[in-house]
Amino acid sequence: MMYFLVIRSRGRVPISDGFVARRIAGPGLAANHFFQIKPEQALAALESKMELDELEVWRKNLETKIEIPTEKYK
């Protein structure tokens, strides 16, 4: 009887932690966990980062070669 009159109508998941209830699950509470990815995904991300680094070095070297005549002219 008590369940149907009181608990069922008022027994909801709390919006925030309070004096009576504490949230233990729900959106936003698992922010401190990390996602697991497959090794292939990690390898692809690492390869793309390494390629970006290589392209940056190549761009800097090419810019210095292009600027050599300008430096000689100055």
PDB file of N, CA, C and O in Angstrom:
ATOM      1  N   MET A   1       0.820  -1.182   0.000  1.00  0.00           N
ATOM      2  CA  MET A   1       0.000   0.000   0.000  1.00  0.00           C
ATOM      3  C   MET A   1       0.871   1.255   0.000  1.00  0.00           C
ATOM      4  O   MET A   1       0.624   2.194  -0.757  1.00  0.00           O
ATOM      5  N   MET A   2       1.899   1.259   0.864  1.00  0.00           N
ATOM      6  CA  MET A   2       2.802   2.406   0.944  1.00  0.00           C
ATOM      7  C   MET A   2       3.535   2.615  -0.378  1.00  0.00           C
ATOM      8  O   MET A   2       3.771   3.753  -0.787  1.00  0.00           O
ATOM      9  N   TYR A   3       3.898   1.513  -1.051  1.00  0.00           N
ATOM     10  CA  TYR A   3       4.574   1.616  -2.334  1.00  0.00           C
ATOM     11  C   TYR A   3       3.700   2.336  -3.346  1.00  0.00           C
ATOM     12  O   TYR A   3       4.161   3.274  -3.998  1.00  0.00           O
ATOM     13  N   PHE A   4       2.458   1.922  -3.489  1.00  0.00           N
ATOM     14  CA  PHE A   4       1.574   2.505  -4.489  1.00  0.00           C
ATOM     15  C   PHE A   4       1.189   3.948  -4.163  1.00  0.00           C
ATOM     16  O   PHE A   4       0.984   4.738  -5.084  1.00  0.00           O
ATOM     17  N   LEU A   5       1.087   4.311  -2.906  1.00  0.00           N
ATOM     18  CA  LEU A   5       0.659   5.663  -2.549  1.00  0.00           C
ATOM     19  C   LEU A   5       1.805   6.675  -2.529  1.00  0.00           C
ATOM     20  O   LEU A   5       1.623   7.814  -2.960  1.00  0.00           O
ATOM     21  N   VAL A   6       2.961   6.287  -2.044  1.00  0.00           N
ATOM     22  CA  VAL A   6       4.036   7.266  -1.846  1.00  0.00           C
ATOM     23  C   VAL A   6       5.217   7.034  -2.775  1.00  0.00           C
ATOM     24  O   VAL A   6       5.619   7.932  -3.515  1.00  0.00           O
ATOM     25  N   ILE A   7       5.761   5.846  -2.737  1.00  0.00           N
ATOM     26  CA  ILE A   7       7.019   5.599  -3.437  1.00  0.00           C
ATOM     27  C   ILE A   7       6.847   5.627  -4.950  1.00  0.00           C
ATOM     28  O   ILE A   7       7.674   6.216  -5.646  1.00  0.00           O
ATOM     29  N   ARG A   8       5.832   5.027  -5.456  1.00  0.00           N
ATOM     30  CA  ARG A   8       5.641   4.932  -6.894  1.00  0.00           C
ATOM     31  C   ARG A   8       5.428   6.303  -7.523  1.00  0.00           C
ATOM     32  O   ARG A   8       5.956   6.555  -8.606  1.00  0.00           O
ATOM     33  N   SER A   9       4.698   7.175  -6.905  1.00  0.00           N
ATOM     34  CA  SER A   9       4.423   8.490  -7.486  1.00  0.00           C
ATOM     35  C   SER A   9       5.598   9.451  -7.324  1.00  0.00           C
ATOM     36  O   SER A   9       5.762  10.367  -8.130  1.00  0.00           O
ATOM     37  N   ARG A  10       6.417   9.251  -6.291  1.00  0.00           N
ATOM     38  CA  ARG A  10       7.509  10.188  -6.029  1.00  0.00           C
ATOM     39  C   ARG A  10       8.891   9.574  -6.239  1.00  0.00           C
ATOM     40  O   ARG A  10       9.889  10.284  -6.115  1.00  0.00           O
ATOM     41  N   GLY A  11       8.981   8.330  -6.539  1.00  0.00           N
ATOM     42  CA  GLY A  11      10.269   7.653  -6.697  1.00  0.00           C
ATOM     43  C   GLY A  11      10.837   7.839  -8.092  1.00  0.00           C
ATOM     44  O   GLY A  11      10.619   7.006  -8.971  1.00  0.00           O
ATOM     45  N   ARG A  12      11.556   8.915  -8.294  1.00  0.00           N
ATOM     46  CA  ARG A  12      12.188   9.212  -9.577  1.00  0.00           C
ATOM     47  C   ARG A  12      13.696   9.327  -9.388  1.00  0.00           C
ATOM     48  O   ARG A  12      14.196   9.409  -8.266  1.00  0.00           O
ATOM     49  N   VAL A  13      14.392   9.332 -10.493  1.00  0.00           N
ATOM     50  CA  VAL A  13      15.839   9.542 -10.454  1.00  0.00           C
ATOM     51  C   VAL A  13      16.076  11.003 -10.114  1.00  0.00           C
ATOM     52  O   VAL A  13      15.513  11.875 -10.776  1.00  0.00           O
ATOM     53  N   PRO A  14      16.885  11.302  -9.110  1.00  0.00           N
ATOM     54  CA  PRO A  14      17.102  12.699  -8.726  1.00  0.00           C
ATOM     55  C   PRO A  14      17.880  13.461  -9.787  1.00  0.00           C
ATOM     56  O   PRO A  14      18.722  12.891 -10.480  1.00  0.00           O
ATOM     57  N   ILE A  15      17.595  14.746  -9.910  1.00  0.00           N
ATOM     58  CA  ILE A  15      18.287  15.590 -10.879  1.00  0.00           C
ATOM     59  C   ILE A  15      19.720  15.845 -10.430  1.00  0.00           C
ATOM     60  O   ILE A  15      20.634  15.873 -11.253  1.00  0.00           O
ATOM     61  N   SER A  16      19.914  16.027  -9.154  1.00  0.00           N
ATOM     62  CA  SER A  16      21.258  16.244  -8.624  1.00  0.00           C
ATOM     63  C   SER A  16      21.364  15.552  -7.262  1.00  0.00           C
ATOM     64  O   SER A  16      20.373  15.066  -6.717  1.00  0.00           O
ATOM     65  N   ASP A  17      22.573  15.521  -6.733  1.00  0.00           N
ATOM     66  CA  ASP A  17      22.779  14.939  -5.411  1.00  0.00           C
ATOM     67  C   ASP A  17      22.090  15.802  -4.360  1.00  0.00           C
ATOM     68  O   ASP A  17      22.138  17.031  -4.416  1.00  0.00           O
ATOM     69  N   GLY A  18      21.468  15.160  -3.431  1.00  0.00           N
ATOM     70  CA  GLY A  18      20.786  15.894  -2.387  1.00  0.00           C
ATOM     71  C   GLY A  18      20.936  15.237  -1.035  1.00  0.00           C
ATOM     72  O   GLY A  18      21.744  14.324  -0.862  1.00  0.00           O
ATOM     73  N   PHE A  19      20.160  15.699  -0.082  1.00  0.00           N
ATOM     74  CA  PHE A  19      20.213  15.179   1.283  1.00  0.00           C
ATOM     75  C   PHE A  19      19.654  13.762   1.348  1.00  0.00           C
ATOM     76  O   PHE A  19      20.168  12.920   2.083  1.00  0.00           O
ATOM     77  N   VAL A  20      18.605  13.504   0.581  1.00  0.00           N
ATOM     78  CA  VAL A  20      17.914  12.217   0.655  1.00  0.00           C
ATOM     79  C   VAL A  20      18.470  11.209  -0.332  1.00  0.00           C
ATOM     80  O   VAL A  20      18.590  10.026  -0.011  1.00  0.00           O
ATOM     81  N   ALA A  21      18.815  11.665  -1.539  1.00  0.00           N
ATOM     82  CA  ALA A  21      19.231  10.728  -2.588  1.00  0.00           C
ATOM     83  C   ALA A  21      20.514  11.211  -3.261  1.00  0.00           C
ATOM     84  O   ALA A  21      20.837  12.399  -3.266  1.00  0.00           O
ATOM     85  N   ARG A  22      21.229  10.244  -3.827  1.00  0.00           N
ATOM     86  CA  ARG A  22      22.467  10.535  -4.523  1.00  0.00           C
ATOM     87  C   ARG A  22      22.421   9.840  -5.879  1.00  0.00           C
ATOM     88  O   ARG A  22      22.034   8.675  -5.975  1.00  0.00           O
ATOM     89  N   ARG A  23      22.818  10.560  -6.925  1.00  0.00           N
ATOM     90  CA  ARG A  23      22.834   9.962  -8.258  1.00  0.00           C
ATOM     91  C   ARG A  23      24.021   9.028  -8.382  1.00  0.00           C
ATOM     92  O   ARG A  23      25.147   9.382  -8.031  1.00  0.00           O
ATOM     93  N   ILE A  24      23.762   7.842  -8.881  1.00  0.00           N
ATOM     94  CA  ILE A  24      24.853   6.891  -9.095  1.00  0.00           C
ATOM     95  C   ILE A  24      24.995   6.513 -10.559  1.00  0.00           C
ATOM     96  O   ILE A  24      25.988   5.896 -10.943  1.00  0.00           O
ATOM     97  N   ALA A  25      24.014   6.876 -11.389  1.00  0.00           N
ATOM     98  CA  ALA A  25      24.082   6.591 -12.811  1.00  0.00           C
ATOM     99  C   ALA A  25      23.279   7.639 -13.555  1.00  0.00           C
ATOM    100  O   ALA A  25      22.375   8.264 -13.000  1.00  0.00           O
ATOM    101  N   GLY A  26      23.621   7.818 -14.803  1.00  0.00           N
ATOM    102  CA  GLY A  26      22.884   8.765 -15.618  1.00  0.00           C
ATOM    103  C   GLY A  26      23.818   9.574 -16.502  1.00  0.00           C
ATOM    104  O   GLY A  26      25.036   9.412 -16.432  1.00  0.00           O
ATOM    105  N   PRO A  27      23.263  10.432 -17.323  1.00  0.00           N
ATOM    106  CA  PRO A  27      24.091  11.216 -18.241  1.00  0.00           C
ATOM    107  C   PRO A  27      25.015  12.164 -17.492  1.00  0.00           C
ATOM    108  O   PRO A  27      24.614  12.827 -16.536  1.00  0.00           O
ATOM    109  N   GLY A  28      26.263  12.211 -17.949  1.00  0.00           N
ATOM    110  CA  GLY A  28      27.230  13.119 -17.364  1.00  0.00           C
ATOM    111  C   GLY A  28      27.989  12.591 -16.170  1.00  0.00           C
ATOM    112  O   GLY A  28      28.917  13.253 -15.705  1.00  0.00           O
ATOM    113  N   LEU A  29      27.643  11.444 -15.659  1.00  0.00           N
ATOM    114  CA  LEU A  29      28.336  10.922 -14.486  1.00  0.00           C
ATOM    115  C   LEU A  29      29.538  10.059 -14.850  1.00  0.00           C
ATOM    116  O   LEU A  29      30.379   9.786 -13.993  1.00  0.00           O
ATOM    117  N   ALA A  30      29.633   9.630 -16.086  1.00  0.00           N
ATOM    118  CA  ALA A  30      30.736   8.776 -16.508  1.00  0.00           C
ATOM    119  C   ALA A  30      31.800   9.565 -17.266  1.00  0.00           C
ATOM    120  O   ALA A  30      32.462   9.005 -18.141  1.00  0.00           O
ATOM    121  N   ALA A  31      31.981  10.836 -16.959  1.00  0.00           N
ATOM    122  CA  ALA A  31      32.928  11.675 -17.679  1.00  0.00           C
ATOM    123  C   ALA A  31      34.375  11.333 -17.338  1.00  0.00           C
ATOM    124  O   ALA A  31      35.279  11.733 -18.072  1.00  0.00           O
ATOM    125  N   ASN A  32      34.619  10.617 -16.265  1.00  0.00           N
ATOM    126  CA  ASN A  32      35.994  10.292 -15.892  1.00  0.00           C
ATOM    127  C   ASN A  32      36.462   8.951 -16.454  1.00  0.00           C
ATOM    128  O   ASN A  32      37.556   8.500 -16.114  1.00  0.00           O
ATOM    129  N   HIS A  33      35.677   8.315 -17.290  1.00  0.00           N
ATOM    130  CA  HIS A  33      36.058   7.046 -17.905  1.00  0.00           C
ATOM    131  C   HIS A  33      36.624   7.291 -19.292  1.00  0.00           C
ATOM    132  O   HIS A  33      36.275   8.271 -19.950  1.00  0.00           O
ATOM    133  N   PHE A  34      37.489   6.410 -19.729  1.00  0.00           N
ATOM    134  CA  PHE A  34      38.085   6.510 -21.045  1.00  0.00           C
ATOM    135  C   PHE A  34      37.426   5.513 -21.984  1.00  0.00           C
ATOM    136  O   PHE A  34      36.930   4.471 -21.557  1.00  0.00           O
ATOM    137  N   PHE A  35      37.430   5.847 -23.267  1.00  0.00           N
ATOM    138  CA  PHE A  35      36.883   4.956 -24.267  1.00  0.00           C
ATOM    139  C   PHE A  35      37.962   3.991 -24.712  1.00  0.00           C
ATOM    140  O   PHE A  35      39.135   4.353 -24.806  1.00  0.00           O
ATOM    141  N   GLN A  36      37.562   2.768 -24.983  1.00  0.00           N
ATOM    142  CA  GLN A  36      38.482   1.778 -25.504  1.00  0.00           C
ATOM    143  C   GLN A  36      38.368   1.781 -27.013  1.00  0.00           C
ATOM    144  O   GLN A  36      37.264   1.751 -27.557  1.00  0.00           O
ATOM    145  N   ILE A  37      39.513   1.817 -27.698  1.00  0.00           N
ATOM    146  CA  ILE A  37      39.507   1.760 -29.152  1.00  0.00           C
ATOM    147  C   ILE A  37      40.298   0.541 -29.592  1.00  0.00           C
ATOM    148  O   ILE A  37      41.062  -0.041 -28.821  1.00  0.00           O
ATOM    149  N   LYS A  38      40.098   0.174 -30.836  1.00  0.00           N
ATOM    150  CA  LYS A  38      40.806  -0.978 -31.391  1.00  0.00           C
ATOM    151  C   LYS A  38      42.239  -0.576 -31.718  1.00  0.00           C
ATOM    152  O   LYS A  38      42.501   0.596 -31.987  1.00  0.00           O
ATOM    153  N   PRO A  39      43.167  -1.522 -31.699  1.00  0.00           N
ATOM    154  CA  PRO A  39      44.563  -1.201 -32.040  1.00  0.00           C
ATOM    155  C   PRO A  39      44.707  -0.627 -33.451  1.00  0.00           C
ATOM    156  O   PRO A  39      45.580   0.206 -33.697  1.00  0.00           O
ATOM    157  N   GLU A  40      43.863  -1.065 -34.367  1.00  0.00           N
ATOM    158  CA  GLU A  40      43.932  -0.547 -35.736  1.00  0.00           C
ATOM    159  C   GLU A  40      43.603   0.945 -35.775  1.00  0.00           C
ATOM    160  O   GLU A  40      44.206   1.699 -36.538  1.00  0.00           O
ATOM    161  N   GLN A  41      42.649   1.363 -34.954  1.00  0.00           N
ATOM    162  CA  GLN A  41      42.283   2.777 -34.905  1.00  0.00           C
ATOM    163  C   GLN A  41      43.420   3.603 -34.310  1.00  0.00           C
ATOM    164  O   GLN A  41      43.714   4.695 -34.796  1.00  0.00           O
ATOM    165  N   ALA A  42      44.047   3.096 -33.281  1.00  0.00           N
ATOM    166  CA  ALA A  42      45.172   3.801 -32.673  1.00  0.00           C
ATOM    167  C   ALA A  42      46.333   3.903 -33.653  1.00  0.00           C
ATOM    168  O   ALA A  42      46.990   4.941 -33.734  1.00  0.00           O
ATOM    169  N   LEU A  43      46.587   2.837 -34.394  1.00  0.00           N
ATOM    170  CA  LEU A  43      47.668   2.844 -35.377  1.00  0.00           C
ATOM    171  C   LEU A  43      47.375   3.843 -36.489  1.00  0.00           C
ATOM    172  O   LEU A  43      48.273   4.566 -36.920  1.00  0.00           O
ATOM    173  N   ALA A  44      46.141   3.892 -36.954  1.00  0.00           N
ATOM    174  CA  ALA A  44      45.780   4.842 -38.011  1.00  0.00           C
ATOM    175  C   ALA A  44      45.943   6.284 -37.521  1.00  0.00           C
ATOM    176  O   ALA A  44      46.415   7.137 -38.272  1.00  0.00           O
ATOM    177  N   ALA A  45      45.564   6.561 -36.289  1.00  0.00           N
ATOM    178  CA  ALA A  45      45.719   7.906 -35.743  1.00  0.00           C
ATOM    179  C   ALA A  45      47.198   8.271 -35.611  1.00  0.00           C
ATOM    180  O   ALA A  45      47.587   9.396 -35.926  1.00  0.00           O
ATOM    181  N   LEU A  46      48.014   7.340 -35.151  1.00  0.00           N
ATOM    182  CA  LEU A  46      49.444   7.592 -35.019  1.00  0.00           C
ATOM    183  C   LEU A  46      50.089   7.834 -36.373  1.00  0.00           C
ATOM    184  O   LEU A  46      50.909   8.740 -36.517  1.00  0.00           O
ATOM    185  N   GLU A  47      49.726   7.032 -37.369  1.00  0.00           N
ATOM    186  CA  GLU A  47      50.287   7.210 -38.710  1.00  0.00           C
ATOM    187  C   GLU A  47      49.899   8.557 -39.296  1.00  0.00           C
ATOM    188  O   GLU A  47      50.728   9.218 -39.921  1.00  0.00           O
ATOM    189  N   SER A  48      48.662   8.972 -39.108  1.00  0.00           N
ATOM    190  CA  SER A  48      48.246  10.259 -39.657  1.00  0.00           C
ATOM    191  C   SER A  48      48.971  11.411 -38.964  1.00  0.00           C
ATOM    192  O   SER A  48      49.326  12.392 -39.617  1.00  0.00           O
ATOM    193  N   LYS A  49      49.197  11.309 -37.654  1.00  0.00           N
ATOM    194  CA  LYS A  49      49.945  12.347 -36.937  1.00  0.00           C
ATOM    195  C   LYS A  49      51.386  12.407 -37.416  1.00  0.00           C
ATOM    196  O   LYS A  49      51.938  13.493 -37.589  1.00  0.00           O
ATOM    197  N   MET A  50      52.002  11.242 -37.633  1.00  0.00           N
ATOM    198  CA  MET A  50      53.382  11.217 -38.128  1.00  0.00           C
ATOM    199  C   MET A  50      53.477  11.806 -39.524  1.00  0.00           C
ATOM    200  O   MET A  50      54.433  12.519 -39.830  1.00  0.00           O
ATOM    201  N   GLU A  51      52.491  11.518 -40.382  1.00  0.00           N
ATOM    202  CA  GLU A  51      52.486  12.087 -41.726  1.00  0.00           C
ATOM    203  C   GLU A  51      52.316  13.602 -41.685  1.00  0.00           C
ATOM    204  O   GLU A  51      52.938  14.318 -42.471  1.00  0.00           O
ATOM    205  N   LEU A  52      51.477  14.094 -40.773  1.00  0.00           N
ATOM    206  CA  LEU A  52      51.334  15.544 -40.630  1.00  0.00           C
ATOM    207  C   LEU A  52      52.643  16.192 -40.190  1.00  0.00           C
ATOM    208  O   LEU A  52      52.998  17.269 -40.668  1.00  0.00           O
ATOM    209  N   ASP A  53      53.356  15.540 -39.283  1.00  0.00           N
ATOM    210  CA  ASP A  53      54.653  16.060 -38.848  1.00  0.00           C
ATOM    211  C   ASP A  53      55.652  16.077 -40.003  1.00  0.00           C
ATOM    212  O   ASP A  53      56.390  17.048 -40.167  1.00  0.00           O
ATOM    213  N   GLU A  54      55.681  15.021 -40.796  1.00  0.00           N
ATOM    214  CA  GLU A  54      56.579  14.962 -41.952  1.00  0.00           C
ATOM    215  C   GLU A  54      56.246  16.054 -42.965  1.00  0.00           C
ATOM    216  O   GLU A  54      57.146  16.689 -43.515  1.00  0.00           O
ATOM    217  N   LEU A  55      54.966  16.272 -43.209  1.00  0.00           N
ATOM    218  CA  LEU A  55      54.569  17.323 -44.148  1.00  0.00           C
ATOM    219  C   LEU A  55      54.959  18.708 -43.638  1.00  0.00           C
ATOM    220  O   LEU A  55      55.333  19.576 -44.427  1.00  0.00           O
ATOM    221  N   GLU A  56      54.876  18.919 -42.341  1.00  0.00           N
ATOM    222  CA  GLU A  56      55.270  20.204 -41.760  1.00  0.00           C
ATOM    223  C   GLU A  56      56.763  20.449 -41.933  1.00  0.00           C
ATOM    224  O   GLU A  56      57.176  21.562 -42.260  1.00  0.00           O
ATOM    225  N   VAL A  57      57.578  19.414 -41.717  1.00  0.00           N
ATOM    226  CA  VAL A  57      59.027  19.531 -41.912  1.00  0.00           C
ATOM    227  C   VAL A  57      59.331  19.798 -43.373  1.00  0.00           C
ATOM    228  O   VAL A  57      60.170  20.645 -43.681  1.00  0.00           O
ATOM    229  N   TRP A  58      58.677  19.101 -44.271  1.00  0.00           N
ATOM    230  CA  TRP A  58      58.881  19.306 -45.711  1.00  0.00           C
ATOM    231  C   TRP A  58      58.519  20.732 -46.117  1.00  0.00           C
ATOM    232  O   TRP A  58      59.228  21.354 -46.908  1.00  0.00           O
ATOM    233  N   ARG A  59      57.401  21.254 -45.570  1.00  0.00           N
ATOM    234  CA  ARG A  59      56.969  22.608 -45.903  1.00  0.00           C
ATOM    235  C   ARG A  59      57.995  23.637 -45.428  1.00  0.00           C
ATOM    236  O   ARG A  59      58.316  24.581 -46.149  1.00  0.00           O
ATOM    237  N   LYS A  60      58.506  23.446 -44.208  1.00  0.00           N
ATOM    238  CA  LYS A  60      59.506  24.381 -43.687  1.00  0.00           C
ATOM    239  C   LYS A  60      60.778  24.350 -44.521  1.00  0.00           C
ATOM    240  O   LYS A  60      61.351  25.401 -44.810  1.00  0.00           O
ATOM    241  N   ASN A  61      61.230  23.163 -44.913  1.00  0.00           N
ATOM    242  CA  ASN A  61      62.433  23.050 -45.749  1.00  0.00           C
ATOM    243  C   ASN A  61      62.216  23.717 -47.103  1.00  0.00           C
ATOM    244  O   ASN A  61      63.101  24.415 -47.598  1.00  0.00           O
ATOM    245  N   LEU A  62      61.061  23.511 -47.698  1.00  0.00           N
ATOM    246  CA  LEU A  62      60.775  24.114 -48.993  1.00  0.00           C
ATOM    247  C   LEU A  62      60.686  25.636 -48.886  1.00  0.00           C
ATOM    248  O   LEU A  62      61.135  26.346 -49.785  1.00  0.00           O
ATOM    249  N   GLU A  63      60.119  26.134 -47.812  1.00  0.00           N
ATOM    250  CA  GLU A  63      60.047  27.582 -47.613  1.00  0.00           C
ATOM    251  C   GLU A  63      61.434  28.192 -47.480  1.00  0.00           C
ATOM    252  O   GLU A  63      61.692  29.273 -48.011  1.00  0.00           O
ATOM    253  N   THR A  64      62.333  27.501 -46.769  1.00  0.00           N
ATOM    254  CA  THR A  64      63.696  28.034 -46.647  1.00  0.00           C
ATOM    255  C   THR A  64      64.412  28.025 -47.991  1.00  0.00           C
ATOM    256  O   THR A  64      65.169  28.950 -48.283  1.00  0.00           O
ATOM    257  N   LYS A  65      64.194  27.006 -48.815  1.00  0.00           N
ATOM    258  CA  LYS A  65      64.798  26.973 -50.149  1.00  0.00           C
ATOM    259  C   LYS A  65      64.243  28.084 -51.035  1.00  0.00           C
ATOM    260  O   LYS A  65      64.970  28.676 -51.833  1.00  0.00           O
ATOM    261  N   ILE A  66      62.959  28.359 -50.890  1.00  0.00           N
ATOM    262  CA  ILE A  66      62.347  29.416 -51.696  1.00  0.00           C
ATOM    263  C   ILE A  66      62.845  30.790 -51.249  1.00  0.00           C
ATOM    264  O   ILE A  66      62.992  31.686 -52.080  1.00  0.00           O
ATOM    265  N   GLU A  67      63.100  30.968 -49.981  1.00  0.00           N
ATOM    266  CA  GLU A  67      63.518  32.257 -49.434  1.00  0.00           C
ATOM    267  C   GLU A  67      65.004  32.548 -49.638  1.00  0.00           C
ATOM    268  O   GLU A  67      65.430  33.679 -49.408  1.00  0.00           O
ATOM    269  N   ILE A  68      65.808  31.571 -50.060  1.00  0.00           N
ATOM    270  CA  ILE A  68      67.247  31.780 -50.231  1.00  0.00           C
ATOM    271  C   ILE A  68      67.545  32.908 -51.213  1.00  0.00           C
ATOM    272  O   ILE A  68      68.361  33.771 -50.887  1.00  0.00           O
ATOM    273  N   PRO A  69      66.930  32.954 -52.401  1.00  0.00           N
ATOM    274  CA  PRO A  69      67.229  34.081 -53.306  1.00  0.00           C
ATOM    275  C   PRO A  69      66.830  35.439 -52.716  1.00  0.00           C
ATOM    276  O   PRO A  69      67.511  36.439 -52.946  1.00  0.00           O
ATOM    277  N   THR A  70      65.758  35.476 -51.975  1.00  0.00           N
ATOM    278  CA  THR A  70      65.326  36.729 -51.359  1.00  0.00           C
ATOM    279  C   THR A  70      66.342  37.180 -50.312  1.00  0.00           C
ATOM    280  O   THR A  70      66.647  38.369 -50.215  1.00  0.00           O
ATOM    281  N   GLU A  71      66.861  36.251 -49.539  1.00  0.00           N
ATOM    282  CA  GLU A  71      67.879  36.590 -48.534  1.00  0.00           C
ATOM    283  C   GLU A  71      69.171  37.066 -49.201  1.00  0.00           C
ATOM    284  O   GLU A  71      69.822  37.995 -48.722  1.00  0.00           O
ATOM    285  N   LYS A  72      69.538  36.413 -50.324  1.00  0.00           N
ATOM    286  CA  LYS A  72      70.742  36.836 -51.039  1.00  0.00           C
ATOM    287  C   LYS A  72      70.571  38.228 -51.627  1.00  0.00           C
ATOM    288  O   LYS A  72      71.512  39.021 -51.655  1.00  0.00           O
ATOM    289  N   TYR A  73      69.384  38.510 -52.088  1.00  0.00           N
ATOM    290  CA  TYR A  73      69.099  39.832 -52.658  1.00  0.00           C
ATOM    291  C   TYR A  73      69.173  40.919 -51.588  1.00  0.00           C
ATOM    292  O   TYR A  73      69.664  42.017 -51.851  1.00  0.00           O
ATOM    293  N   LYS A  74      68.693  40.620 -50.397  1.00  0.00           N
ATOM    294  CA  LYS A  74      68.746  41.613 -49.311  1.00  0.00           C
ATOM    295  C   LYS A  74      70.173  41.896 -48.945  1.00  0.00           C
ATOM    296  O   LYS A  74      70.432  42.704 -48.053  1.00  0.00           O
TER     297      LYS A  74
END
